[in-house]
């Protein structure tokens, strides 16, 4: 058998087939959690690790000195200690486009949930009140409303396409990496992030978790929003100061919000977020549809194969330093 690829959790067979066809040995973790994985990796000594969302720590990299690659089934890299991987010459590969459409569709679903107060309607209706439809306020059609995007990359630009062409929304956006002279189709660049929060009827967040973006959305920005506006986040939970969002909902700074991601996952059962009637919640499922999961798995496995067989890497997430002999 060839070099080993250690899967923290079992993966789709279409991705595993790419590994098998390249002559690699697939080892699926028997246990769960860092300590169990470290023990298994010390025994197996894999050349690559494959993760979907579980954290790959420095201690896990220590467990297999011959580690050459880490494959991430998705776009977010905050579950991997990227600095350590780069310093140790470990190539990280990922899947930045496979789940873009699924994430964009989920964003539109959450925008509609805010516009129609789905969370409130569902709860009241299940409580026996069929006439809840006569008492709804601040609901609205999306056509003609302004969507504000914070982050206009792969997912943000796809959301803009669906919102403008499919729902007739006006789309403004802010992204420090965006060229204001050549924005993605359908997006009118905003002067700054504050302008998006002031003008939008719905603000949707599409940024990675980095030192610069963590705690980005706080009471300073939330207070700028219209009292009829809503906030949506499917990117990463640590971009939002949750205490400030709760205050914004409780004190009526904004009309509603929808979250797919949280600072602590799984969301603790005593989280105050669960008690907010104007908050629509889903459990980090924006990309959890069959096509996206399979595509992300294949892309990550393809990257692992490329690294271990010496081919050019299609989706590199870092530029590893040369390994010191």
SULNOR-V44305 format. One record per pair of residues at least 12 apart in sequence whose ideal C-beta (glycine too) atoms are under 10 Angstrom apart, sorted by the first residue. I is the first residue (numbers start at 0). J is the second residue. D is the distance in Angstrom with one decimal. If there is no record, write none. Layout:
i: {I I}
j: {J J}
d: {D D}
This chain:
i: {0 0 0 0 1 1 1 1 1 1 1 1 1 2 2 2 2 2 2 2 2 2 2 2 2 2 2 2 3 3 3 3 3 3 3 3 3 3 3 3 3 3 3 4 4 4 4 4 4 4 4 4 4 4 4 4 4 4 4 4 4 4 4 5 5 5 5 5 5 5 5 5 5 5 5 5 5 5 5 5 5 5 5 5 6 6 6 6 6 6 6 6 6 6 6 6 6 6 6 7 7 7 7 7 7 7 7 7 7 7 7 7 7 7 7 7 7 7 7 8 8 8 8 8 8 8 8 8 9 9 9 9 9 10 10 10 10 10 10 10 10 10 10 10 10 10 10 11 11 11 11 11 11 11 11 11 11 12 12 13 13 13 13 13 13 14 14 14 14 14 14 14 14 14 14 14 14 14 14 14 14 15 15 15 15 15 16 16 17 17 17 17 17 17 17 17 17 18 18 18 18 18 18 18 18 19 20 21 21 21 21 21 21 21 21 22 22 22 23 23 23 23 23 23 23 23 24 24 24 25 25 25 26 26 26 26 26 26 26 27 27 28 28 28 28 28 31 32 32 33 33 33 33 33 33 33 34 34 36 36 36 36 36 36 36 36 36 37 37 37 37 37 37 37 38 39 39 40 40 40 40 40 40 41 41 41 42 42 43 43 44 44 44 44 44 45 45 45 45 45 45 46 46 46 46 46 46 46 46 47 47 47 47 47 47 47 47 47 47 47 47 47 47 47 47 47 48 48 48 48 48 48 48 48 48 48 48 48 48 48 49 49 49 49 49 49 49 49 49 49 49 50 50 50 50 50 50 50 50 51 51 51 51 51 51 51 51 51 51 51 51 52 52 52 52 52 52 52 52 52 53 53 54 54 54 54 55 55 55 55 55 55 55 55 55 55 55 55 56 56 56 56 57 57 57 57 57 57 58 58 59 59 59 60 60 60 60 60 60 60 61 61 63 64 66 66 66 66 66 67 67 67 67 67 67 67 67 67 68 68 68 68 68 68 68 68 68 68 68 68 68 68 69 69 69 69 69 69 69 69 69 69 69 69 69 70 70 70 70 70 70 70 70 70 70 70 70 70 70 70 70 70 71 71 71 71 71 71 71 71 71 71 71 72 72 72 72 72 72 72 72 72 72 72 72 72 72 72 73 73 73 73 73 73 73 73 73 73 73 73 73 74 74 74 74 74 74 74 74 74 74 74 74 74 74 74 74 74 74 75 75 75 75 75 75 75 75 75 76 76 76 76 76 76 76 76 77 77 77 77 77 77 77 78 79 79 79 79 81 81 82 84 84 84 84 85 85 85 85 85 86 86 86 87 87 87 87 88 88 88 88 88 89 89 89 89 89 90 90 90 90 90 90 90 90 90 90 90 91 91 91 91 91 91 91 91 91 91 92 92 92 92 92 92 92 92 92 92 92 92 92 92 92 93 93 93 93 93 93 93 93 94 94 94 94 94 94 94 94 94 94 94 94 94 94 95 95 95 95 95 95 95 96 96 96 96 96 96 96 97 97 97 97 97 97 97 97 97 97 97 97 98 98 98 98 98 98 98 98 98 98 98 98 99 99 99 99 99 99 99 99 99 99 100 100 100 100 100 100 100 100 100 101 101 101 101 101 101 101 101 101 101 101 101 101 102 102 102 102 102 102 102 102 102 102 102 102 102 103 103 103 103 103 103 103 103 103 103 103 103 103 103 104 104 104 104 104 104 104 105 105 105 105 105 105 105 105 105 105 105 105 105 106 106 106 106 106 106 106 106 106 106 106 106 106 106 106 106 106 106 106 107 107 107 107 107 107 107 107 107 107 107 108 108 108 108 108 108 108 109 109 109 109 109 109 109 109 109 109 109 109 109 109 109 110 110 110 110 110 110 110 110 110 110 110 110 110 110 110 111 111 111 111 111 112 112 112 112 112 112 112 112 112 113 113 113 113 113 113 113 113 113 113 113 113 113 113 113 113 113 113 113 114 114 114 114 114 114 114 114 114 114 114 114 115 115 115 115 115 115 115 116 116 116 116 116 116 116 116 116 116 116 116 117 117 117 117 118 118 118 118 118 118 118 118 118 119 119 119 119 119 119 119 119 119 120 120 120 121 122 123 123 136 136 137 137 137 137 137 137 137 138 138 139 139 139 139 139 140 140 140 141 141 141 141 141 141 141 142 142 142 142 143 143 143 143 143 144 144 144 144 144 144 144 144 144 144 145 145 145 145 145 145 145 145 145 145 145 145 145 145 146 146 146 146 146 146 146 146 146 146 146 146 146 146 146 146 146 146 146 146 147 147 147 147 147 147 147 147 147 147 147 147 147 147 147 147 147 147 147 147 147 147 148 148 148 148 148 148 148 148 148 148 148 148 148 148 148 148 148 148 148 148 149 149 149 149 149 149 149 149 149 149 149 149 149 149 149 149 149 149 149 149 149 150 150 150 150 150 150 150 150 150 150 150 150 150 150 151 151 151 151 151 151 151 151 151 151 151 151 151 151 151 151 152 152 152 152 152 152 152 153 153 154 154 154 154 154 154 154 155 155 155 155 155 155 155 155 155 155 155 155 156 156 156 156 156 156 156 156 156 156 157 157 158 158 158 158 158 158 158 158 158 159 159 159 159 159 159 159 159 159 159 160 160 160 160 161 162 162 162 162 163 163 163 163 164 164 168 168 168 168 169 169 169 169 169 169 170 170 170 170 170 170 170 170 171 171 171 171 171 171 171 171 171 171 172 172 172 172 172 172 172 172 172 173 173 173 173 173 173 173 173 173 173 174 174 174 174 174 174 175 175 175 175 175 176 177 192 192 192 192 193 193 193 194 195 195 195 196 196 196 196 196 196 196 196 196 196 196 197 197 197 197 197 198 198 198 198 199 199 199 199 199 199 200 200 200 200 200 200 201 201 201 201 201 201 201 201 201 202 202 202 202 202 202 202 202 202 202 202 202 202 203 203 203 203 203 203 203 204 204 204 204 204 204 204 204 204 204 204 205 205 205 205 205 205 206 206 206 206 207 207 207 208 208 208 208 208 208 209 209 209 212 212 212 212 213 213 213 213 213 213 213 214 214 214 214 214 214 214 215 215 215 215 216 216 216 216 216 216 216 216 216 217 217 217 217 217 217 218 218 218 218 218 218 218 218 219 219 220 220 220 220 221 221 221 221 221 221 221 221 221 221 221 222 222 222 222 222 222 223 224 224 224 224 225 225 225 226 226 226 226 226 227 227 227 228 228 228 228 228 229 229 229 229 229 229 229 229 230 230 230 230 230 230 230 230 230 230 230 231 231 231 231 231 231 232 232 232 232 232 232 232 232 233 233 233 233 233 233 233 233 233 234 234 234 235 235 235 235 235 236 236 236 236 236 236 236 236 236 237 237 237 237 238 238 239 239 239 239 239 240 241 241 241 241 241 241 241 242 242 244 244 244 244 244 244 245 245 245 245 245 245 247 247 248 248 248 248 248 248 248 249 249 249 249 249 251 253 254 255 255 255 255 255 256 256 256 256 256 256 257 257 257 257 257 258 258 258 258 258 258 258 258 259 259 259 259 259 259 259 259 259 260 260 260 260 260 261 261 261 264 264 265 265 266 266 266 298 298 299 301 301 302 302 302 306}
j: {22 23 24 25 18 19 21 22 23 24 46 307 308 18 21 22 23 24 44 45 46 47 65 67 68 303 307 308 18 23 24 25 26 40 43 44 45 46 47 48 63 65 307 18 19 21 23 24 25 26 27 43 45 46 47 48 49 68 70 300 303 304 307 24 25 26 27 28 36 39 40 43 44 45 46 47 48 49 50 59 62 63 66 69 18 25 26 27 28 45 47 48 49 50 51 70 72 296 300 27 28 30 31 32 33 35 36 39 40 48 49 50 51 52 53 54 55 59 72 27 28 31 49 50 51 52 53 72 25 27 28 49 51 25 27 49 50 51 70 72 292 293 295 296 297 299 300 51 72 289 292 293 294 295 296 297 300 293 296 292 293 294 296 297 300 49 70 72 94 292 293 294 295 296 297 298 299 300 301 303 304 27 49 296 297 300 297 300 296 297 298 299 300 301 302 303 304 47 49 70 300 301 303 304 307 300 304 300 301 303 304 305 307 308 310 304 307 308 45 46 47 300 303 304 307 308 43 45 46 45 49 300 39 40 42 43 44 45 49 39 49 40 43 48 49 53 53 53 54 53 54 55 56 58 59 62 58 59 48 50 53 54 55 56 58 59 62 56 58 59 60 61 62 63 62 62 63 59 60 61 62 63 66 61 62 63 62 63 62 63 62 63 64 65 66 62 63 65 66 67 68 63 65 66 67 68 303 306 307 63 65 66 67 68 69 70 89 90 92 299 300 302 303 304 306 307 60 62 63 66 67 68 69 70 71 79 84 89 91 303 68 69 70 71 72 92 296 299 300 302 303 69 70 71 72 73 78 79 299 70 71 72 73 78 94 286 287 292 295 296 299 71 72 73 75 77 78 264 283 286 78 79 77 78 79 80 69 70 71 76 78 79 80 81 83 84 89 91 78 79 80 83 80 82 83 84 86 87 80 83 79 80 83 79 80 83 84 86 87 89 83 87 89 87 84 87 88 89 90 87 88 89 90 303 306 307 319 322 84 89 90 91 92 299 302 303 304 305 306 307 312 319 81 84 89 90 91 92 93 299 302 303 306 316 317 90 91 92 93 94 295 296 298 299 300 301 302 303 304 306 314 316 91 92 93 94 95 295 298 299 302 314 316 93 94 97 98 286 291 292 293 294 295 296 297 298 299 300 93 94 95 97 98 102 286 291 292 295 296 298 299 93 94 95 96 97 98 99 102 152 153 154 207 234 286 295 298 314 316 93 95 98 207 208 234 235 260 286 91 93 95 207 208 209 316 317 207 208 209 213 235 236 237 208 91 93 316 317 316 317 317 316 317 319 320 316 317 318 319 320 317 319 320 319 320 322 323 319 320 321 322 323 306 317 319 320 322 302 303 305 306 307 312 315 316 317 318 319 299 302 306 312 314 315 316 317 318 319 298 299 300 301 302 303 304 305 306 312 313 314 315 316 317 295 298 299 302 314 315 316 317 286 291 294 295 296 297 298 299 300 301 302 313 314 316 152 153 154 295 298 314 316 153 154 157 294 295 298 314 286 290 291 292 293 294 295 296 297 298 299 314 153 154 285 286 287 288 290 291 292 294 295 298 152 153 154 155 156 157 158 286 291 294 153 154 157 161 286 288 290 291 294 154 157 284 285 286 287 288 289 290 291 292 294 295 153 154 155 157 158 205 233 234 259 285 286 288 291 153 154 155 156 157 158 159 160 161 162 203 205 233 285 157 158 161 285 286 288 291 154 158 231 233 257 259 281 284 285 286 287 288 291 146 148 154 155 157 158 161 162 201 203 204 205 231 232 233 234 257 259 285 141 146 157 158 161 162 165 166 168 203 231 231 233 257 259 279 281 285 201 203 229 230 231 232 233 256 257 258 259 279 280 281 285 141 144 146 158 161 162 166 168 200 201 203 229 231 257 279 141 166 201 257 279 229 231 255 256 257 278 279 280 281 137 138 139 141 200 201 203 228 229 230 231 253 254 255 256 257 277 278 279 137 138 139 140 141 144 166 200 201 229 254 255 135 138 139 140 141 255 279 131 135 136 137 138 139 229 254 255 276 277 279 138 255 257 279 255 256 257 275 276 277 278 279 280 131 134 135 138 255 276 277 278 279 132 135 138 279 276 135 276 227 254 226 227 228 229 254 255 277 254 255 200 201 227 229 254 166 167 168 162 165 166 167 168 200 201 166 167 168 169 166 167 168 169 200 162 166 167 168 169 199 200 201 227 228 162 168 169 170 171 187 195 198 199 200 201 202 225 228 158 159 161 162 163 166 168 169 170 171 172 185 186 195 199 200 201 202 203 231 169 170 171 172 173 189 192 194 195 196 197 198 199 200 201 202 203 204 224 228 230 231 162 170 171 172 173 174 177 183 185 186 189 195 199 201 202 203 204 205 206 231 172 173 174 189 192 195 196 199 202 203 204 205 206 212 215 216 220 230 232 234 238 172 173 174 175 176 177 203 204 205 206 207 212 234 238 170 171 172 173 174 175 176 177 182 183 185 186 188 189 205 206 174 176 177 183 205 206 207 183 205 203 205 206 233 234 285 286 170 172 173 174 177 183 186 203 204 205 206 234 170 172 174 177 182 183 184 185 186 205 183 205 170 172 183 185 186 203 205 231 233 171 172 182 183 184 185 186 187 203 205 183 184 185 186 185 185 186 201 203 184 185 186 187 184 185 185 199 200 201 185 186 187 198 199 200 182 183 184 185 186 187 199 203 186 187 188 189 190 194 195 198 199 202 185 186 187 188 189 195 199 203 205 186 188 189 190 191 192 193 194 195 196 186 188 189 192 205 206 191 192 206 211 212 206 189 215 216 220 223 219 220 223 223 220 223 224 216 219 220 221 222 223 224 225 228 230 253 220 223 224 225 228 223 224 225 228 223 224 225 228 229 230 224 225 227 228 229 254 224 228 229 230 231 254 255 256 257 216 220 221 223 224 225 228 229 230 231 232 253 256 229 230 231 232 233 234 257 216 230 231 232 233 234 235 238 239 258 260 231 232 233 234 235 238 232 234 235 238 234 235 238 234 235 236 237 238 260 235 237 238 234 235 237 238 235 236 237 238 239 240 262 237 238 239 240 241 243 262 237 238 239 240 230 232 238 239 240 241 243 244 247 239 240 242 243 244 247 240 242 243 244 246 247 250 252 240 243 239 240 243 247 239 240 243 244 246 247 248 250 252 253 256 243 246 247 250 252 253 252 247 252 253 254 252 253 254 247 251 252 253 254 253 254 255 252 253 254 255 256 253 254 255 256 257 277 278 279 244 247 248 252 253 254 255 256 257 258 278 255 256 257 258 259 279 244 256 257 258 259 260 261 285 257 258 259 260 281 283 284 285 286 259 260 285 259 260 261 262 283 258 259 260 261 262 263 264 266 283 260 261 262 263 260 262 256 258 260 261 262 262 258 261 262 263 270 271 272 262 271 256 258 271 272 275 278 270 271 272 274 275 278 275 277 271 272 274 275 276 277 278 271 274 275 276 277 277 277 277 275 276 277 278 279 272 275 277 278 279 280 277 278 279 280 281 272 275 278 279 280 281 282 283 279 280 281 282 283 284 285 286 287 281 282 283 284 285 280 282 283 282 283 282 283 280 282 283 313 314 314 313 314 314 315 316 319}
d: {7.7 8.0 4.2 9.7 9.1 9.6 7.4 4.1 4.9 6.0 8.6 7.9 9.2 9.8 9.4 8.4 5.8 7.0 9.3 7.4 3.8 7.3 8.4 7.9 9.6 9.7 5.6 9.5 9.7 7.2 4.7 7.8 5.2 9.3 5.5 7.0 4.1 6.1 7.7 9.9 9.0 9.6 9.8 5.3 9.7 9.3 5.3 7.0 5.6 6.9 9.7 9.8 6.0 7.1 4.5 7.6 6.0 8.3 7.8 7.9 5.9 8.9 7.8 9.6 8.6 5.1 8.2 6.8 7.8 7.3 5.8 6.0 9.1 3.7 8.8 7.0 5.1 7.1 9.5 9.3 9.6 7.7 9.1 10.0 9.1 6.5 6.8 4.7 6.4 9.2 9.5 8.0 4.8 8.2 9.1 9.2 9.8 9.8 9.6 8.7 5.4 9.9 8.2 9.7 9.8 9.9 6.2 9.8 9.7 6.8 6.8 4.9 7.5 9.1 4.7 9.1 7.7 9.0 10.0 7.6 6.8 7.9 8.7 7.9 6.2 8.8 6.8 9.5 9.3 5.0 8.4 10.0 9.9 8.3 8.0 6.2 9.6 7.5 9.3 7.0 9.1 9.5 9.6 5.0 9.4 8.3 7.3 10.0 8.8 8.8 6.4 4.9 9.2 8.8 4.3 7.5 8.9 9.1 9.0 10.0 5.5 8.9 6.7 5.5 8.4 7.9 8.8 7.7 9.9 9.6 7.5 9.4 8.5 3.6 4.9 8.3 6.8 3.8 8.1 9.1 9.9 8.8 9.2 8.2 9.7 7.1 8.9 8.4 9.0 6.4 9.7 9.5 4.5 5.8 9.8 8.3 5.7 8.7 8.5 9.5 5.5 9.4 6.8 6.5 8.9 9.8 8.2 8.9 9.4 8.6 4.4 9.2 7.2 5.9 9.7 9.4 9.2 8.4 9.6 8.0 7.9 9.1 7.7 7.1 6.4 8.7 8.9 8.6 9.4 9.7 8.8 9.3 7.8 8.9 9.6 5.2 10.0 6.4 9.9 9.8 9.5 8.6 9.4 9.7 9.9 9.2 8.3 8.7 9.9 8.7 7.3 9.3 6.2 6.7 6.4 9.6 9.0 10.0 8.6 9.9 8.2 9.8 9.0 9.4 9.5 6.1 7.8 8.8 6.2 5.9 9.9 8.0 4.5 9.1 8.1 8.6 10.0 6.6 9.2 9.4 4.3 4.9 8.5 9.3 4.9 7.4 9.3 9.9 9.4 7.7 8.5 5.4 8.0 6.0 8.8 9.2 5.6 8.0 6.9 9.2 9.4 7.9 6.0 6.6 4.9 6.9 8.7 8.6 5.8 9.2 9.9 7.1 6.2 4.0 6.8 6.3 9.1 9.0 9.0 9.8 9.3 9.2 4.7 9.1 7.0 6.2 8.2 9.7 7.7 6.8 9.9 7.6 5.0 7.2 9.6 9.1 9.9 9.0 9.8 8.8 8.9 7.8 4.4 8.2 6.9 9.6 8.3 6.1 6.9 9.6 6.6 7.1 7.2 6.0 6.9 8.9 6.5 7.3 8.4 9.6 7.9 4.3 6.6 8.8 10.0 9.8 9.9 8.2 7.7 7.9 8.5 8.8 8.0 7.1 8.0 9.8 5.9 8.4 7.6 9.9 6.5 9.8 8.9 4.7 7.5 8.1 5.6 9.8 8.3 9.9 6.6 4.7 6.7 9.6 9.3 7.9 9.5 8.8 9.3 8.6 5.7 8.2 5.0 8.9 4.4 8.7 9.6 8.8 9.1 9.6 9.7 8.6 9.8 9.5 7.3 6.1 6.7 9.9 6.3 6.6 9.1 9.3 9.9 9.1 8.5 7.6 9.2 5.5 9.7 9.9 8.0 6.5 6.6 8.9 5.8 6.3 9.2 9.2 9.3 6.7 5.0 7.5 6.4 9.7 7.2 5.0 9.1 8.6 4.0 6.3 9.0 9.6 9.2 6.0 6.0 7.6 4.8 7.4 9.0 9.2 9.4 8.4 9.3 8.5 9.2 9.4 7.9 5.2 7.4 8.5 9.9 9.0 8.6 3.8 6.4 8.8 5.5 4.4 9.3 8.5 9.7 9.5 6.6 7.1 4.1 7.0 9.5 8.5 9.3 5.9 8.6 9.4 6.8 8.0 6.0 8.3 8.9 9.4 9.8 7.6 9.7 9.3 4.4 5.1 9.0 7.7 4.5 8.4 6.8 5.8 8.6 7.8 6.2 9.6 6.4 8.8 9.1 5.2 9.4 9.1 7.9 6.4 6.6 4.9 8.0 8.2 6.6 7.8 8.1 9.1 7.3 7.8 7.8 9.4 8.1 8.1 9.9 9.7 9.4 8.4 9.7 9.9 6.4 7.0 7.8 6.3 9.1 9.5 6.9 6.3 9.6 7.1 8.4 9.5 5.6 8.4 7.1 4.2 8.2 9.4 6.3 9.9 7.8 9.5 6.0 8.8 8.0 9.0 7.3 5.8 9.0 8.8 6.3 7.0 9.9 9.4 4.7 6.9 5.4 6.2 9.9 8.2 5.8 7.5 7.8 7.3 9.6 4.5 5.7 6.3 3.8 8.2 9.1 8.1 5.9 9.6 8.9 8.0 9.0 8.8 4.8 9.4 6.5 6.5 8.3 7.0 8.7 5.3 10.0 8.6 9.4 9.7 9.6 7.4 4.1 4.8 9.7 8.0 8.0 6.2 9.0 8.0 2.7 6.3 9.4 7.2 6.5 6.0 7.8 5.6 6.3 6.2 9.1 8.5 7.5 6.5 7.1 5.6 8.4 4.6 9.5 9.6 9.1 7.0 4.0 7.8 8.0 3.5 5.2 9.4 8.8 7.9 9.9 6.6 9.7 8.7 6.2 9.6 9.4 8.1 6.0 8.3 5.9 9.6 9.7 8.3 9.2 7.7 8.2 8.3 8.5 6.1 8.6 8.2 3.4 4.2 8.2 7.5 5.0 8.6 9.5 9.3 8.5 7.8 3.6 8.8 8.2 8.8 3.9 7.8 6.9 5.4 9.4 9.1 4.7 5.4 9.7 8.9 5.4 9.5 8.7 8.3 9.5 9.7 9.0 6.3 9.0 9.4 9.0 8.1 7.3 9.4 9.5 9.8 9.3 6.6 4.8 7.7 4.8 9.4 7.1 3.8 8.6 8.9 9.3 8.5 4.8 9.7 7.7 8.2 8.2 6.0 8.7 8.9 4.6 5.3 9.7 7.7 8.8 5.6 8.4 8.7 3.8 4.7 8.8 7.8 5.8 9.0 9.9 9.0 9.1 8.8 8.7 9.0 7.3 8.4 9.8 8.2 9.5 9.6 9.6 9.7 5.9 9.7 6.6 7.5 7.2 3.9 7.6 8.8 8.5 9.7 9.5 9.4 7.3 8.8 8.6 4.9 8.1 8.5 9.7 5.8 9.4 7.7 6.4 9.4 5.5 9.6 9.0 8.6 7.2 8.6 9.5 9.8 6.8 5.4 6.7 7.6 7.4 9.6 9.2 9.5 9.8 9.6 8.6 9.6 9.3 8.5 8.9 9.1 8.0 8.9 10.0 4.9 8.7 6.8 9.1 3.7 8.2 6.9 6.3 9.6 7.3 8.4 6.9 9.2 7.1 8.4 9.6 7.4 8.4 8.5 9.5 5.3 6.7 7.6 5.9 7.5 10.0 7.0 8.6 9.8 9.3 9.7 8.9 8.8 8.3 9.8 5.4 10.0 4.3 9.7 9.0 9.9 9.4 9.4 9.9 9.3 6.2 9.8 8.9 3.6 8.1 6.6 9.5 7.6 4.6 7.0 5.4 8.6 9.4 6.5 9.2 6.3 5.4 7.3 5.9 7.8 9.7 8.4 7.5 7.3 9.5 8.6 8.1 5.4 8.4 9.4 9.7 9.8 9.8 9.3 6.1 8.6 7.6 5.7 10.0 9.5 8.2 6.5 9.0 7.5 8.5 9.8 9.4 8.8 5.9 7.7 9.5 8.0 8.6 7.0 7.1 6.4 4.1 7.5 7.9 10.0 8.1 9.8 8.2 5.5 6.7 9.5 8.8 7.7 7.2 9.0 9.0 7.1 9.8 9.0 9.6 8.9 8.6 5.4 9.6 9.3 5.0 8.1 9.7 9.2 9.8 7.3 9.7 7.9 9.8 9.4 8.5 8.7 9.8 7.3 9.0 4.2 7.0 5.4 8.6 8.3 6.1 3.8 7.0 9.7 9.5 6.4 7.5 7.2 9.2 9.1 8.5 8.6 5.5 7.1 8.5 4.2 7.0 9.9 9.5 9.8 6.9 4.7 7.5 6.3 9.4 9.2 5.9 5.0 5.1 7.7 9.6 9.6 9.1 7.6 7.5 9.9 4.9 8.1 8.6 4.7 7.1 4.9 7.5 8.6 9.7 9.4 9.5 6.3 7.2 5.3 8.1 6.5 9.3 9.6 7.9 5.3 7.0 7.8 7.2 9.2 8.4 3.8 6.9 8.8 6.4 2.8 8.0 6.9 4.5 7.0 9.7 9.2 8.6 9.6 9.9 8.7 6.5 7.2 3.9 7.3 7.6 9.7 9.3 9.9 6.7 8.9 7.3 8.5 9.6 8.0 5.6 8.3 6.2 9.9 10.0 7.5 5.8 7.4 9.2 6.3 6.1 8.3 9.4 6.6 7.2 5.0 6.7 6.3 9.2 7.8 8.0 9.1 9.9 9.3 8.9 8.8 7.9 8.1 5.4 9.5 8.8 9.0 8.4 6.5 3.4 4.0 8.2 8.7 6.9 9.4 9.2 9.9 4.4 7.6 4.1 10.0 8.1 5.0 6.8 5.6 10.0 5.7 8.3 10.0 7.3 9.7 6.8 7.3 8.4 8.6 6.7 8.3 8.6 9.6 8.6 9.4 4.9 9.7 7.8 7.9 8.8 9.5 9.4 6.6 9.8 7.0 9.0 7.6 7.9 7.7 9.0 3.9 8.5 9.3 9.6 8.4 9.3 9.2 8.7 3.7 7.4 7.9 6.9 8.8 8.9 9.3 8.1 9.4 10.0 9.4 9.6 6.3 6.9 9.4 9.3 9.4 6.8 9.0 6.1 7.3 4.4 4.8 9.6 9.5 9.8 8.1 6.6 5.7 9.2 9.2 7.6 9.7 8.8 8.7 8.2 4.0 8.3 10.0 9.0 7.0 9.1 9.9 8.4 8.3 9.3 10.0 7.4 9.3 9.2 9.0 9.7 9.3 9.7 5.4 5.2 6.7 9.1 9.7 7.0 4.9 7.4 4.8 9.7 7.4 5.9 6.2 6.6 9.8 9.1 4.3 7.3 6.3 6.3 7.0 9.6 9.4 9.1 9.5 7.2 4.6 8.1 6.4 4.9 8.8 7.1 4.9 9.2 8.8 8.4 9.4 9.4 8.4 8.0 9.7 8.9 9.5 8.7 9.9 9.8 9.9 8.0 9.4 7.0 9.4 8.7 7.1 6.0 9.1 8.9 9.1 9.6 8.6 9.2 4.9 7.5 8.8 4.3 5.3 9.1 8.3 8.8 9.9 9.4 5.0 7.4 7.9 9.4 9.4 9.5 8.4 9.3 9.9 7.5 7.9 6.2 9.0 9.2 9.3 6.9 7.0 5.3 7.4 9.3 9.7 6.5 5.0 7.6 6.3 9.8 9.3 9.8 9.2 8.3 8.4 9.2 9.6 6.7 9.9 6.8 7.5 5.1 7.0 9.0 8.9 9.4 9.2 8.0 4.4 7.6 7.8 9.0 9.1 6.6 7.7 6.8 4.4 7.5 5.2 8.5 6.1 7.4 9.7 9.2 9.4 8.8 7.5 5.5 10.0 9.9 9.5 5.5 7.5 6.1 7.1 6.8 8.8 7.6 4.0 8.3 5.5 6.4 9.4 9.3 9.9 9.2 8.6 7.9 8.4 5.3 8.4 9.9 5.0 6.3 9.4 9.5 9.6 7.2 7.3 7.7 5.4 10.0 9.1 9.6 9.3 5.1 7.6 8.7 7.4 7.6 6.0 4.5 6.7 9.6 7.6 7.4 9.7 8.0 4.4 9.1 4.9 8.8 9.8 7.2 8.7 4.1 8.7 6.6 7.0 10.0 8.2 9.5 8.5 9.7 9.5 8.7 9.6 9.2 8.6 5.9 6.6 8.0 4.3 9.3 10.0 5.7 6.5 9.3 9.0 9.6 7.6 9.7 5.8 9.3 9.1 7.7 6.5 5.0 9.0 9.3 7.6 8.2 9.9 6.2 6.7 6.7 6.6 8.2 5.2 9.4 9.1 5.5 6.3 8.5 9.6 6.3 5.7 4.4 5.9 7.1 8.5 9.9 9.0 7.0 7.8 9.2 9.8 6.0 9.5 7.9 4.4 7.7 8.6 9.6 9.4 7.0 4.8 7.8 8.4 8.8 8.8 7.9 7.6 5.3 6.9 6.1 9.2 10.0 8.4 8.0 4.3 6.4 8.5 8.6 9.3 4.4 8.7 8.6 6.5 8.9 10.0 5.6 9.3 9.1 9.8 7.5 8.9 4.2 4.1 4.5 7.5 6.8 8.9 8.5 8.6 8.8 5.3 9.4 8.3 9.2 9.2 7.7 8.5 8.8 7.6 8.8 8.6 7.3 5.7 9.1 8.2 8.0 6.4 9.8 8.2 6.2 8.1 9.9 8.0 8.6 8.1 9.4 5.4 6.7 8.7 6.4 8.4 9.9 9.6 9.9 9.2 9.9 5.0 8.2 5.1 6.1 9.1 9.4 7.3 9.7 8.9 9.1 8.1 6.7 9.0 9.1 4.3 7.0 7.1 9.2 7.8 6.8 5.2 7.3 9.3 9.7 7.2 4.0 7.4 7.7 7.0 9.7 6.8 7.6 5.7 7.7 9.8 9.4 9.4 7.8 4.8 7.6 5.8 6.6 4.9 9.4 9.7 9.1 9.2 5.5 9.9 8.0 8.5 8.7 7.6 8.1 6.1 7.3 8.7 7.6 7.1 9.0 7.8 6.3 8.4 6.6 8.2 5.6 7.7 8.6 9.7}
